Amino acid sequence: MASATFLEVLLAILIPPVGVFLRYDCGIEFWIDLLLTILGYIPGIIYAIYVLVG
C-alpha cells in the first residue's frame, strides 16, 4: 500500500491530474485538480498532494 501511495505522489508531482485520477477516477477531485493544473502547474501539484496524502 505504501508503494502505491508513493507512485501516486510521484505522478502528482510530474503530472498532477494523473496521480489523482489513479485514486479517484473521474470524481470531483480529478476535475478540480485538472482545472487547477490548467490555471497553473504549481496549484495543481499542491492540490494533488493534499488530496492524496490527506
PyMOL Python script that loads the backbone (N, CA, C, O; Angstrom):
from pymol import cmd

cmd.read_pdbstr("""\
ATOM      1  N   MET A   1       0.825  -1.202   0.000  1.00  0.00           N
ATOM      2  CA  MET A   1       0.000   0.000   0.000  1.00  0.00           C
ATOM      3  C   MET A   1       0.861   1.254   0.000  1.00  0.00           C
ATOM      4  O   MET A   1       0.514   2.243  -0.646  1.00  0.00           O
ATOM      5  N   ALA A   2       1.976   1.225   0.715  1.00  0.00           N
ATOM      6  CA  ALA A   2       2.845   2.394   0.762  1.00  0.00           C
ATOM      7  C   ALA A   2       3.458   2.676  -0.597  1.00  0.00           C
ATOM      8  O   ALA A   2       3.651   3.835  -0.963  1.00  0.00           O
ATOM      9  N   SER A   3       3.767   1.627  -1.350  1.00  0.00           N
ATOM     10  CA  SER A   3       4.354   1.842  -2.669  1.00  0.00           C
ATOM     11  C   SER A   3       3.333   2.454  -3.634  1.00  0.00           C
ATOM     12  O   SER A   3       3.706   3.231  -4.513  1.00  0.00           O
ATOM     13  N   ALA A   4       2.071   2.116  -3.480  1.00  0.00           N
ATOM     14  CA  ALA A   4       1.025   2.708  -4.325  1.00  0.00           C
ATOM     15  C   ALA A   4       0.897   4.198  -4.021  1.00  0.00           C
ATOM     16  O   ALA A   4       0.742   5.001  -4.941  1.00  0.00           O
ATOM     17  N   THR A   5       0.960   4.576  -2.759  1.00  0.00           N
ATOM     18  CA  THR A   5       0.881   5.984  -2.386  1.00  0.00           C
ATOM     19  C   THR A   5       2.107   6.726  -2.910  1.00  0.00           C
ATOM     20  O   THR A   5       1.989   7.849  -3.400  1.00  0.00           O
ATOM     21  N   PHE A   6       3.275   6.110  -2.809  1.00  0.00           N
ATOM     22  CA  PHE A   6       4.491   6.739  -3.322  1.00  0.00           C
ATOM     23  C   PHE A   6       4.385   6.984  -4.820  1.00  0.00           C
ATOM     24  O   PHE A   6       4.763   8.052  -5.302  1.00  0.00           O
ATOM     25  N   LEU A   7       3.875   6.008  -5.557  1.00  0.00           N
ATOM     26  CA  LEU A   7       3.705   6.153  -7.004  1.00  0.00           C
ATOM     27  C   LEU A   7       2.705   7.259  -7.327  1.00  0.00           C
ATOM     28  O   LEU A   7       2.934   8.050  -8.242  1.00  0.00           O
ATOM     29  N   GLU A   8       1.609   7.322  -6.591  1.00  0.00           N
ATOM     30  CA  GLU A   8       0.605   8.363  -6.817  1.00  0.00           C
ATOM     31  C   GLU A   8       1.183   9.748  -6.542  1.00  0.00           C
ATOM     32  O   GLU A   8       0.925  10.682  -7.301  1.00  0.00           O
ATOM     33  N   VAL A   9       1.956   9.895  -5.472  1.00  0.00           N
ATOM     34  CA  VAL A   9       2.547  11.193  -5.144  1.00  0.00           C
ATOM     35  C   VAL A   9       3.597  11.570  -6.187  1.00  0.00           C
ATOM     36  O   VAL A   9       3.686  12.734  -6.579  1.00  0.00           O
ATOM     37  N   LEU A  10       4.384  10.612  -6.636  1.00  0.00           N
ATOM     38  CA  LEU A  10       5.364  10.885  -7.680  1.00  0.00           C
ATOM     39  C   LEU A  10       4.675  11.352  -8.967  1.00  0.00           C
ATOM     40  O   LEU A  10       5.116  12.314  -9.596  1.00  0.00           O
ATOM     41  N   LEU A  11       3.607  10.676  -9.349  1.00  0.00           N
ATOM     42  CA  LEU A  11       2.855  11.107 -10.527  1.00  0.00           C
ATOM     43  C   LEU A  11       2.175  12.451 -10.294  1.00  0.00           C
ATOM     44  O   LEU A  11       2.021  13.241 -11.226  1.00  0.00           O
ATOM     45  N   ALA A  12       1.765  12.715  -9.046  1.00  0.00           N
ATOM     46  CA  ALA A  12       1.133  14.000  -8.730  1.00  0.00           C
ATOM     47  C   ALA A  12       2.122  15.152  -8.894  1.00  0.00           C
ATOM     48  O   ALA A  12       1.727  16.274  -9.208  1.00  0.00           O
ATOM     49  N   ILE A  13       3.393  14.875  -8.683  1.00  0.00           N
ATOM     50  CA  ILE A  13       4.402  15.913  -8.874  1.00  0.00           C
ATOM     51  C   ILE A  13       4.691  16.109 -10.355  1.00  0.00           C
ATOM     52  O   ILE A  13       4.832  17.242 -10.816  1.00  0.00           O
ATOM     53  N   LEU A  14       4.779  15.021 -11.098  1.00  0.00           N
ATOM     54  CA  LEU A  14       5.109  15.110 -12.522  1.00  0.00           C
ATOM     55  C   LEU A  14       3.917  15.537 -13.367  1.00  0.00           C
ATOM     56  O   LEU A  14       4.017  16.475 -14.159  1.00  0.00           O
ATOM     57  N   ILE A  15       2.787  14.849 -13.200  1.00  0.00           N
ATOM     58  CA  ILE A  15       1.561  15.134 -13.958  1.00  0.00           C
ATOM     59  C   ILE A  15       0.398  15.054 -12.955  1.00  0.00           C
ATOM     60  O   ILE A  15      -0.190  13.988 -12.773  1.00  0.00           O
ATOM     61  N   PRO A  16       0.069  16.171 -12.312  1.00  0.00           N
ATOM     62  CA  PRO A  16      -0.894  16.151 -11.204  1.00  0.00           C
ATOM     63  C   PRO A  16      -2.228  15.437 -11.474  1.00  0.00           C
ATOM     64  O   PRO A  16      -2.649  14.644 -10.630  1.00  0.00           O
ATOM     65  N   PRO A  17      -2.912  15.671 -12.594  1.00  0.00           N
ATOM     66  CA  PRO A  17      -4.207  15.005 -12.773  1.00  0.00           C
ATOM     67  C   PRO A  17      -4.112  13.479 -12.852  1.00  0.00           C
ATOM     68  O   PRO A  17      -5.051  12.783 -12.467  1.00  0.00           O
ATOM     69  N   VAL A  18      -2.999  12.960 -13.344  1.00  0.00           N
ATOM     70  CA  VAL A  18      -2.867  11.502 -13.455  1.00  0.00           C
ATOM     71  C   VAL A  18      -2.776  10.863 -12.078  1.00  0.00           C
ATOM     72  O   VAL A  18      -3.384   9.820 -11.836  1.00  0.00           O
ATOM     73  N   GLY A  19      -2.024  11.478 -11.178  1.00  0.00           N
ATOM     74  CA  GLY A  19      -1.926  10.942  -9.822  1.00  0.00           C
ATOM     75  C   GLY A  19      -3.268  10.895  -9.119  1.00  0.00           C
ATOM     76  O   GLY A  19      -3.578   9.926  -8.427  1.00  0.00           O
ATOM     77  N   VAL A  20      -4.064  11.935  -9.294  1.00  0.00           N
ATOM     78  CA  VAL A  20      -5.393  11.976  -8.670  1.00  0.00           C
ATOM     79  C   VAL A  20      -6.340  11.013  -9.375  1.00  0.00           C
ATOM     80  O   VAL A  20      -7.170  10.375  -8.727  1.00  0.00           O
ATOM     81  N   PHE A  21      -6.224  10.902 -10.689  1.00  0.00           N
ATOM     82  CA  PHE A  21      -7.092  10.004 -11.453  1.00  0.00           C
ATOM     83  C   PHE A  21      -6.915   8.549 -11.023  1.00  0.00           C
ATOM     84  O   PHE A  21      -7.886   7.793 -11.000  1.00  0.00           O
ATOM     85  N   LEU A  22      -5.692   8.148 -10.682  1.00  0.00           N
ATOM     86  CA  LEU A  22      -5.456   6.764 -10.276  1.00  0.00           C
ATOM     87  C   LEU A  22      -6.229   6.389  -9.019  1.00  0.00           C
ATOM     88  O   LEU A  22      -6.610   5.232  -8.840  1.00  0.00           O
ATOM     89  N   ARG A  23      -6.459   7.362  -8.154  1.00  0.00           N
ATOM     90  CA  ARG A  23      -7.184   7.057  -6.926  1.00  0.00           C
ATOM     91  C   ARG A  23      -8.679   7.342  -7.029  1.00  0.00           C
ATOM     92  O   ARG A  23      -9.487   6.562  -6.525  1.00  0.00           O
ATOM     93  N   TYR A  24      -9.060   8.436  -7.668  1.00  0.00           N
ATOM     94  CA  TYR A  24     -10.455   8.884  -7.638  1.00  0.00           C
ATOM     95  C   TYR A  24     -11.192   8.758  -8.972  1.00  0.00           C
ATOM     96  O   TYR A  24     -12.337   9.200  -9.075  1.00  0.00           O
ATOM     97  N   ASP A  25     -10.582   8.179  -9.977  1.00  0.00           N
ATOM     98  CA  ASP A  25     -11.161   8.079 -11.322  1.00  0.00           C
ATOM     99  C   ASP A  25     -11.609   9.464 -11.784  1.00  0.00           C
ATOM    100  O   ASP A  25     -10.834  10.416 -11.691  1.00  0.00           O
ATOM    101  N   CYS A  26     -12.828   9.599 -12.273  1.00  0.00           N
ATOM    102  CA  CYS A  26     -13.295  10.901 -12.778  1.00  0.00           C
ATOM    103  C   CYS A  26     -14.168  11.614 -11.758  1.00  0.00           C
ATOM    104  O   CYS A  26     -15.158  12.252 -12.116  1.00  0.00           O
ATOM    105  N   GLY A  27     -13.801  11.506 -10.491  1.00  0.00           N
ATOM    106  CA  GLY A  27     -14.544  12.184  -9.442  1.00  0.00           C
ATOM    107  C   GLY A  27     -14.267  13.673  -9.430  1.00  0.00           C
ATOM    108  O   GLY A  27     -13.495  14.180 -10.244  1.00  0.00           O
ATOM    109  N   ILE A  28     -14.894  14.361  -8.515  1.00  0.00           N
ATOM    110  CA  ILE A  28     -14.765  15.817  -8.433  1.00  0.00           C
ATOM    111  C   ILE A  28     -13.325  16.228  -8.130  1.00  0.00           C
ATOM    112  O   ILE A  28     -12.879  17.291  -8.563  1.00  0.00           O
ATOM    113  N   GLU A  29     -12.592  15.387  -7.383  1.00  0.00           N
ATOM    114  CA  GLU A  29     -11.197  15.700  -7.078  1.00  0.00           C
ATOM    115  C   GLU A  29     -10.361  15.793  -8.348  1.00  0.00           C
ATOM    116  O   GLU A  29      -9.504  16.667  -8.478  1.00  0.00           O
ATOM    117  N   PHE A  30     -10.621  14.877  -9.285  1.00  0.00           N
ATOM    118  CA  PHE A  30      -9.888  14.889 -10.551  1.00  0.00           C
ATOM    119  C   PHE A  30     -10.163  16.163 -11.327  1.00  0.00           C
ATOM    120  O   PHE A  30      -9.231  16.783 -11.841  1.00  0.00           O
ATOM    121  N   TRP A  31     -11.421  16.568 -11.422  1.00  0.00           N
ATOM    122  CA  TRP A  31     -11.771  17.750 -12.209  1.00  0.00           C
ATOM    123  C   TRP A  31     -11.239  19.029 -11.580  1.00  0.00           C
ATOM    124  O   TRP A  31     -10.809  19.938 -12.290  1.00  0.00           O
ATOM    125  N   ILE A  32     -11.266  19.104 -10.251  1.00  0.00           N
ATOM    126  CA  ILE A  32     -10.692  20.272  -9.573  1.00  0.00           C
ATOM    127  C   ILE A  32      -9.199  20.344  -9.853  1.00  0.00           C
ATOM    128  O   ILE A  32      -8.668  21.412 -10.157  1.00  0.00           O
ATOM    129  N   ASP A  33      -8.524  19.203  -9.751  1.00  0.00           N
ATOM    130  CA  ASP A  33      -7.087  19.187  -9.986  1.00  0.00           C
ATOM    131  C   ASP A  33      -6.756  19.516 -11.442  1.00  0.00           C
ATOM    132  O   ASP A  33      -5.784  20.222 -11.710  1.00  0.00           O
ATOM    133  N   LEU A  34      -7.543  19.017 -12.367  1.00  0.00           N
ATOM    134  CA  LEU A  34      -7.319  19.328 -13.777  1.00  0.00           C
ATOM    135  C   LEU A  34      -7.468  20.827 -14.028  1.00  0.00           C
ATOM    136  O   LEU A  34      -6.654  21.419 -14.736  1.00  0.00           O
ATOM    137  N   LEU A  35      -8.491  21.437 -13.460  1.00  0.00           N
ATOM    138  CA  LEU A  35      -8.701  22.874 -13.613  1.00  0.00           C
ATOM    139  C   LEU A  35      -7.553  23.666 -12.997  1.00  0.00           C
ATOM    140  O   LEU A  35      -7.064  24.621 -13.601  1.00  0.00           O
ATOM    141  N   LEU A  36      -7.121  23.276 -11.798  1.00  0.00           N
ATOM    142  CA  LEU A  36      -6.011  23.978 -11.156  1.00  0.00           C
ATOM    143  C   LEU A  36      -4.715  23.809 -11.942  1.00  0.00           C
ATOM    144  O   LEU A  36      -3.909  24.737 -12.007  1.00  0.00           O
ATOM    145  N   THR A  37      -4.507  22.647 -12.535  1.00  0.00           N
ATOM    146  CA  THR A  37      -3.303  22.429 -13.328  1.00  0.00           C
ATOM    147  C   THR A  37      -3.335  23.254 -14.606  1.00  0.00           C
ATOM    148  O   THR A  37      -2.300  23.756 -15.045  1.00  0.00           O
ATOM    149  N   ILE A  38      -4.500  23.398 -15.200  1.00  0.00           N
ATOM    150  CA  ILE A  38      -4.615  24.238 -16.396  1.00  0.00           C
ATOM    151  C   ILE A  38      -4.350  25.700 -16.047  1.00  0.00           C
ATOM    152  O   ILE A  38      -3.694  26.418 -16.802  1.00  0.00           O
ATOM    153  N   LEU A  39      -4.863  26.133 -14.905  1.00  0.00           N
ATOM    154  CA  LEU A  39      -4.673  27.527 -14.499  1.00  0.00           C
ATOM    155  C   LEU A  39      -3.246  27.804 -14.040  1.00  0.00           C
ATOM    156  O   LEU A  39      -2.748  28.920 -14.188  1.00  0.00           O
ATOM    157  N   GLY A  40      -2.597  26.802 -13.491  1.00  0.00           N
ATOM    158  CA  GLY A  40      -1.217  26.951 -13.024  1.00  0.00           C
ATOM    159  C   GLY A  40      -0.695  25.624 -12.550  1.00  0.00           C
ATOM    160  O   GLY A  40      -1.373  24.916 -11.806  1.00  0.00           O
ATOM    161  N   TYR A  41       0.493  25.280 -12.965  1.00  0.00           N
ATOM    162  CA  TYR A  41       1.043  23.955 -12.665  1.00  0.00           C
ATOM    163  C   TYR A  41       1.242  23.739 -11.163  1.00  0.00           C
ATOM    164  O   TYR A  41       0.929  22.665 -10.648  1.00  0.00           O
ATOM    165  N   ILE A  42       1.754  24.738 -10.463  1.00  0.00           N
ATOM    166  CA  ILE A  42       2.043  24.613  -9.032  1.00  0.00           C
ATOM    167  C   ILE A  42       0.766  24.401  -8.206  1.00  0.00           C
ATOM    168  O   ILE A  42       0.761  23.520  -7.347  1.00  0.00           O
ATOM    169  N   PRO A  43      -0.315  25.163  -8.422  1.00  0.00           N
ATOM    170  CA  PRO A  43      -1.548  24.873  -7.664  1.00  0.00           C
ATOM    171  C   PRO A  43      -2.072  23.455  -7.905  1.00  0.00           C
ATOM    172  O   PRO A  43      -2.622  22.837  -6.994  1.00  0.00           O
ATOM    173  N   GLY A  44      -1.904  22.942  -9.116  1.00  0.00           N
ATOM    174  CA  GLY A  44      -2.311  21.570  -9.403  1.00  0.00           C
ATOM    175  C   GLY A  44      -1.517  20.563  -8.604  1.00  0.00           C
ATOM    176  O   GLY A  44      -2.072  19.587  -8.100  1.00  0.00           O
ATOM    177  N   ILE A  45      -0.218  20.792  -8.482  1.00  0.00           N
ATOM    178  CA  ILE A  45       0.640  19.903  -7.697  1.00  0.00           C
ATOM    179  C   ILE A  45       0.256  19.957  -6.224  1.00  0.00           C
ATOM    180  O   ILE A  45       0.125  18.922  -5.571  1.00  0.00           O
ATOM    181  N   ILE A  46       0.078  21.153  -5.711  1.00  0.00           N
ATOM    182  CA  ILE A  46      -0.262  21.312  -4.289  1.00  0.00           C
ATOM    183  C   ILE A  46      -1.580  20.616  -3.966  1.00  0.00           C
ATOM    184  O   ILE A  46      -1.678  19.894  -2.974  1.00  0.00           O
ATOM    185  N   TYR A  47      -2.581  20.830  -4.792  1.00  0.00           N
ATOM    186  CA  TYR A  47      -3.883  20.207  -4.538  1.00  0.00           C
ATOM    187  C   TYR A  47      -3.793  18.685  -4.659  1.00  0.00           C
ATOM    188  O   TYR A  47      -4.386  17.968  -3.853  1.00  0.00           O
ATOM    189  N   ALA A  48      -3.063  18.188  -5.650  1.00  0.00           N
ATOM    190  CA  ALA A  48      -2.950  16.749  -5.840  1.00  0.00           C
ATOM    191  C   ALA A  48      -2.282  16.093  -4.639  1.00  0.00           C
ATOM    192  O   ALA A  48      -2.744  15.053  -4.167  1.00  0.00           O
ATOM    193  N   ILE A  49      -1.217  16.678  -4.146  1.00  0.00           N
ATOM    194  CA  ILE A  49      -0.556  16.105  -2.966  1.00  0.00           C
ATOM    195  C   ILE A  49      -1.451  16.201  -1.742  1.00  0.00           C
ATOM    196  O   ILE A  49      -1.506  15.274  -0.933  1.00  0.00           O
ATOM    197  N   TYR A  50      -2.156  17.327  -1.602  1.00  0.00           N
ATOM    198  CA  TYR A  50      -3.086  17.484  -0.478  1.00  0.00           C
ATOM    199  C   TYR A  50      -4.163  16.397  -0.495  1.00  0.00           C
ATOM    200  O   TYR A  50      -4.486  15.821   0.544  1.00  0.00           O
ATOM    201  N   VAL A  51      -4.711  16.123  -1.667  1.00  0.00           N
ATOM    202  CA  VAL A  51      -5.782  15.128  -1.786  1.00  0.00           C
ATOM    203  C   VAL A  51      -5.247  13.722  -1.552  1.00  0.00           C
ATOM    204  O   VAL A  51      -5.900  12.920  -0.884  1.00  0.00           O
ATOM    205  N   LEU A  52      -4.086  13.412  -2.082  1.00  0.00           N
ATOM    206  CA  LEU A  52      -3.553  12.060  -1.993  1.00  0.00           C
ATOM    207  C   LEU A  52      -3.007  11.727  -0.613  1.00  0.00           C
ATOM    208  O   LEU A  52      -3.156  10.597  -0.148  1.00  0.00           O
ATOM    209  N   VAL A  53      -2.384  12.680   0.041  1.00  0.00           N
ATOM    210  CA  VAL A  53      -1.784  12.407   1.346  1.00  0.00           C
ATOM    211  C   VAL A  53      -2.790  12.600   2.467  1.00  0.00           C
ATOM    212  O   VAL A  53      -2.760  11.883   3.467  1.00  0.00           O
ATOM    213  N   GLY A  54      -3.678  13.567   2.301  1.00  0.00           N
ATOM    214  CA  GLY A  54      -4.637  13.904   3.341  1.00  0.00           C
ATOM    215  C   GLY A  54      -5.793  13.017   3.470  1.00  0.00           C
ATOM    216  O   GLY A  54      -6.648  13.237   4.327  1.00  0.00           O
TER     217      GLY A  54
END
""", "prot")
cmd.dss("prot")
cmd.show_as("cartoon", "prot")
cmd.util.cbc("prot")
cmd.orient("prot")
